[in-house]
């Protein structure tokens, strides 16, 4: 640092930013404690239990009382639980986000995704120094399971209520019976949900990640092995080998693909005339600078840097679309693949639903 730079330093700005940095580090520390509480069942044990002492919570969960005490104090100073004397309470409004599965606010599993960022830092550092690619095998298991749980909330509360009704003619197709392909299906929760809600339709999930397909098949068995849902290990460009479809969907997956252009062209070829393509993507804006400071885009660009973009760069095509970037990029890809009437069907503030049809 030069003498001139030293003289021109705005000390108040330095102090403000250092405080901001410490605040972010405090949030990251609380995220670790949140993941711990989620994994250990501490939030579930506190839900509806009213005020509890550390000893009572430790006895209920079978955990070490001394560590439970420190955990409760950390959550209390962070504002996650309240404290009165030696008793701690998890407000039900907070439980809706932390422990009540299928609540519209249930987002605790995002912590597992963030945990995965830290666990893959060495691989990510190597990717920065090389071709940018991070293979699926280099992503820790907690990331995949965190994604399943995190997006389950949106599937349960948005898919049939908002996303699909916003796409012209889609619900009618599903009610009468349609063949649906889900590209990048992950653990298959959305496919099992669609198959259950619209039993006349059939759903085929595709994913290149073999462990995810193995999990999806296990989930299907747990759900009673529905005859109208199946899963296959396959590249996005290979879905045409499984027959004609009436609907092709990408749930938080289009931006993860190594070659989304080739994938959408394959979807176009696999669709019957009049078929529909739907891509549900994380919320973003065409002008990313207008989202500066927004928590949702702070998380989104971190996900893009640590997971989605390097995952794309590790695949054939290495397109690197990115997790965010706005709807226009997605609509242009649909038009380029030959689809007509590309449109932003829904903007929920959390997701974008883009759609188009085959003539």
C-alpha positions in Angstrom: 0.0 0.0 0.0 1.4 3.4 -1.0 1.6 6.4 1.3 -1.0 8.1 -0.9 -3.4 5.2 -0.5 -2.9 5.2 3.3 -3.7 8.9 3.5 -6.9 8.4 1.4 -8.3 5.5 3.4 -11.8 6.0 4.6 -11.5 4.6 8.1 -15.3 4.5 8.6 -15.7 2.5 5.4 -13.0 0.1 6.6 -14.7 -0.3 10.0 -18.1 -0.8 8.3 -16.8 -3.5 5.9 -14.9 -5.3 8.6 -18.1 -5.4 10.7 -20.0 -6.7 7.6 -17.4 -9.4 7.2 -17.6 -10.5 10.8 -21.4 -10.6 10.5 -21.1 -12.9 7.5 -18.6 -15.1 9.3 -21.1 -15.2 12.3 -23.8 -16.3 9.9 -21.5 -19.0 8.5 -20.8 -20.2 12.0 -24.5 -20.3 12.8 -25.1 -22.3 9.6 -22.7 -25.0 10.9 -24.6 -25.1 14.2 -27.9 -25.2 12.3 -26.8 -28.2 10.2 -25.6 -29.9 13.4 -29.0 -29.3 15.1 -30.8 -30.6 12.1 -28.7 -33.7 11.8 -28.9 -34.5 15.6 -32.7 -33.9 15.8 -32.4 -31.1 18.2 -34.8 -28.8 16.3 -37.4 -31.6 16.0 -37.1 -32.3 19.7 -37.7 -28.7 20.6 -40.7 -28.3 18.2 -43.8 -28.0 20.2 -42.0 -28.8 23.5 -42.2 -25.4 25.0 -39.4 -24.1 27.3 -36.7 -26.8 28.0 -33.5 -26.8 30.0 -30.3 -28.1 28.4 -30.5 -31.1 30.7 -34.1 -31.9 29.5 -33.2 -31.5 25.8 -30.0 -33.6 26.3 -32.1 -36.4 28.0 -34.8 -36.3 25.3 -32.2 -36.6 22.5 -29.6 -38.8 24.2 -26.9 -36.2 23.6 -24.1 -34.7 25.6 -25.5 -32.2 28.0 -22.5 -29.9 28.1 -22.4 -29.6 24.3 -26.2 -29.2 24.1 -25.8 -26.3 26.5 -23.3 -24.5 24.3 -25.3 -25.2 21.2 -28.4 -23.7 22.8 -26.5 -20.6 23.9 -25.1 -20.1 20.3 -28.6 -20.4 18.8 -30.0 -18.0 21.5 -27.3 -15.3 20.8 -28.1 -15.8 17.1 -31.8 -15.3 17.6 -32.9 -18.7 16.5 -34.2 -19.7 19.9 -35.4 -17.6 22.9 -34.2 -17.9 26.4 -35.8 -17.2 29.8 -33.5 -18.0 32.7 -32.2 -21.5 32.1 -35.0 -22.5 29.7 -34.9 -22.3 25.9 -37.8 -22.2 23.4 -37.9 -22.8 19.7 -40.7 -20.5 18.5 -43.1 -22.3 16.2 -42.6 -19.6 13.5 -38.9 -20.6 13.5 -39.8 -24.3 13.6 -41.6 -23.8 10.3 -38.3 -23.1 8.7 -36.2 -25.5 10.7 -38.1 -28.6 11.5 -41.7 -28.8 10.1 -41.3 -30.8 6.9 -43.4 -29.7 3.9 -44.0 -26.3 5.5 -43.7 -23.6 2.7 -40.9 -22.1 4.8 -39.0 -25.3 5.4 -35.5 -24.3 4.1 -33.1 -25.8 6.7 -31.6 -28.2 4.2 -29.9 -25.3 2.4 -27.4 -25.6 5.2 -26.4 -29.0 3.9 -25.7 -27.5 0.5 -23.5 -24.8 2.0 -21.7 -27.5 4.0 -20.9 -29.2 0.7 -19.3 -26.0 -0.5 -16.8 -26.2 2.4 -16.2 -29.9 2.0 -15.3 -29.5 -1.7 -13.1 -26.5 -1.3 -9.9 -28.4 -2.2 -11.4 -29.7 -5.4 -12.9 -26.3 -6.2 -9.5 -24.6 -5.7 -8.0 -27.1 -8.1 -10.8 -26.4 -10.6 -10.1 -22.7 -10.5 -6.4 -23.5 -11.3 -7.3 -25.8 -14.2 -10.2 -26.3 -16.6 -12.9 -25.2 -14.1 -14.5 -28.6 -13.9 -15.8 -30.3 -10.8 -17.1 -33.8 -11.4 -20.1 -35.2 -9.7 -17.9 -37.6 -7.8 -16.1 -34.7 -6.3 -19.3 -33.3 -4.8 -20.0 -34.6 -1.2 -23.1 -36.6 -0.6 -24.5 -34.0 1.8 -24.9 -31.7 -1.2 -27.1 -34.1 -3.1 -29.2 -34.9 -0.1 -29.4 -31.2 0.8 -30.6 -30.4 -2.7 -33.3 -33.1 -2.5 -34.6 -31.8 0.8 -34.3 -28.1 0.0 -36.2 -28.4 -3.3 -38.8 -30.7 -1.9 -40.3 -27.7 -0.2 -40.8 -26.0 -3.6 -42.1 -29.2 -5.2 -44.7 -29.8 -2.5 -45.9 -26.2 -2.3 -45.3 -24.8 -5.8 -45.3 -27.5 -8.5 -49.1 -28.3 -8.7 -50.2 -25.0 -7.2 -48.2 -22.5 -9.2 -45.6 -23.8 -11.7 -47.7 -26.2 -13.8 -50.9 -24.2 -13.8 -48.9 -21.3 -15.3 -48.0 -23.3 -18.4 -50.8 -23.2 -20.9 -52.4 -26.6 -21.4 -50.0 -28.5 -19.2 -52.4 -29.6 -16.4 -54.9 -30.7 -18.9 -52.3 -32.9 -20.6 -51.3 -34.5 -17.3 -54.9 -35.1 -16.3 -55.7 -36.9 -19.6 -52.5 -38.9 -19.6 -49.1 -37.7 -20.8 -45.6 -39.1 -21.1 -43.3 -36.9 -19.1 -39.5 -36.9 -19.2 -37.6 -35.3 -16.3 -34.0 -34.5 -17.3 -31.6 -34.2 -14.4 -34.1 -35.8 -12.0 -31.7 -36.2 -9.1 -33.3 -38.2 -6.4 -36.7 -38.2 -8.2 -38.9 -36.6 -5.6 -40.7 -34.4 -8.2 -41.3 -37.4 -10.5 -42.9 -39.5 -7.7 -45.0 -36.4 -6.9 -46.2 -35.9 -10.5 -46.9 -39.6 -10.8 -49.0 -39.6 -7.7 -50.9 -36.4 -8.5 -51.7 -37.3 -12.1 -51.9 -41.1 -12.2 -52.9 -41.3 -15.9 -49.5 -39.9 -16.8 -46.2 -41.7 -16.8 -42.9 -40.1 -15.7 -39.4 -41.1 -16.7 -36.5 -39.6 -14.8 -33.0 -39.3 -16.4 -29.7 -38.4 -14.7 -26.1 -39.1 -15.5 -25.2 -39.4 -11.8 -25.6 -43.1 -11.0 -25.7 -42.7 -7.2 -28.6 -40.2 -7.6 -30.5 -42.7 -9.8 -29.9 -45.4 -7.3 -31.4 -43.2 -4.6 -34.3 -42.3 -6.8 -35.1 -46.0 -7.4 -34.9 -46.6 -3.6 -37.3 -43.7 -3.1 -39.7 -45.3 -5.6 -39.6 -48.6 -3.7 -40.3 -46.7 -0.5 -43.3 -45.1 -2.3 -44.7 -48.5 -3.2 -43.0 -48.9 -6.6 -45.6 -46.9 -8.7 -45.9 -48.4 -12.2 -46.0 -45.0 -13.8 -42.6 -43.8 -12.6 -39.2 -45.1 -13.7 -35.6 -43.9 -13.6 -32.6 -44.3 -15.9 -29.0 -43.4 -16.0 -28.7 -41.4 -19.2 -27.3 -38.2 -20.7 -29.6 -35.4 -21.4 -29.1 -35.8 -25.1 -30.1 -39.5 -25.0 -33.8 -39.3 -23.9 -35.0 -39.9 -27.5 -33.9 -43.5 -27.1 -36.8 -44.0 -24.7 -39.6 -43.1 -27.1 -41.8 -40.1 -27.6 -42.8 -37.7 -24.8 -45.5 -35.1 -24.4 -43.7 -33.1 -21.8 -40.0 -32.6 -21.0 -39.1 -30.9 -17.7 -35.9 -29.6 -16.2 -36.2 -28.9 -12.4 -33.3 -26.8 -11.4 -31.2 -28.7 -13.9 -30.9 -26.9 -17.2 -28.1 -24.7 -16.0 -26.2 -27.8 -14.7 -26.0 -29.4 -18.1 -22.7 -29.5 -20.0 -24.5 -28.8 -23.2 -28.0 -27.3 -22.7 -28.2 -26.5 -26.4 -27.8 -30.1 -27.3 -30.1 -31.2 -24.5 -32.9 -28.9 -25.7 -32.5 -30.0 -29.3 -32.8 -33.6 -28.1 -35.9 -32.7 -26.1 -37.4 -31.1 -29.2 -36.7 -34.3 -31.2 -38.1 -36.5 -28.5 -41.3 -34.5 -28.1 -44.5 -35.3 -30.0 -46.0 -32.5 -32.0 -47.6 -30.0 -29.7 -45.4 -31.2 -26.9 -44.3 -28.8 -24.1 -40.9 -28.1 -22.5 -40.7 -26.6 -19.0 -37.6 -25.4 -17.2 -37.8 -24.3 -13.6 -34.7 -22.3 -12.7 -33.6 -20.4 -9.6 -34.8 -16.8 -9.5 -32.5 -14.3 -11.2 -32.6 -11.1 -13.3 -31.3 -10.3 -16.7 -29.4 -7.3 -15.1 -27.5 -9.0 -12.4 -26.3 -5.7 -11.0 -29.8 -4.9 -9.9 -29.7 -7.9 -7.5 -26.6 -6.8 -5.6 -27.1 -7.4 -1.8 -30.1 -9.7 -2.2 -29.7 -12.8 0.0 -31.2 -15.1 -2.7 -28.7 -14.0 -5.3 -25.8 -14.1 -2.8 -26.6 -17.8 -2.3 -27.3 -18.3 -6.0 -24.0 -17.0 -7.2 -22.1 -18.9 -4.5 -23.9 -22.1 -5.7 -23.0 -21.2 -9.3 -19.4 -20.7 -8.4 -19.0 -23.7 -6.1 -21.3 -26.3 -7.7 -23.4 -25.6 -10.8 -20.9 -23.9 -13.2 -18.0 -26.2 -12.4 -20.3 -29.2 -12.7 -21.3 -28.0 -16.2 -17.7 -27.4 -17.1 -16.7 -30.9 -16.2 -19.2 -32.4 -18.7 -18.9 -32.7 -22.5 -19.8 -29.3 -24.0 -18.6 -27.4 -20.9 -21.2 -24.7 -21.6 -21.2 -23.2 -18.1 -24.6 -21.4 -18.3 -24.5 -20.6 -14.7 -27.1 -20.9 -12.0 -28.4 -17.3 -12.4 -28.2 -14.9 -15.3 -31.9 -14.1 -15.9 -34.7 -15.5 -18.0 -33.7 -14.1 -21.3 -30.8 -16.5 -21.7 -33.1 -19.4 -21.1 -35.7 -18.2 -23.5 -33.0 -17.7 -26.2 -31.9 -21.3 -25.7 -35.5 -22.5 -26.2 -35.9 -20.6 -29.4 -32.5 -21.7 -30.7 -33.6 -25.3 -30.3 -36.6 -24.7 -32.5 -39.3 -24.3 -29.9 -42.0 -21.7 -30.5 -43.7 -19.3 -28.1 -40.9 -19.3 -25.5 -42.2 -17.4 -22.5 -41.6 -16.7 -18.8 -44.7 -18.5 -17.4 -44.1 -17.7 -13.8 -41.9 -15.6 -11.6 -42.4 -16.6 -7.9 -39.6 -14.5 -6.5 -37.9 -17.8 -5.7 -38.0 -19.5 -9.1 -38.5 -18.7 -12.8 -40.6 -21.0 -14.9 -39.8 -20.8 -18.6 -41.7 -22.8 -21.2 -42.2 -23.3 -24.9 -43.8 -25.8 -27.2 -43.1 -27.9 -30.3 -45.3 -27.0 -33.3 
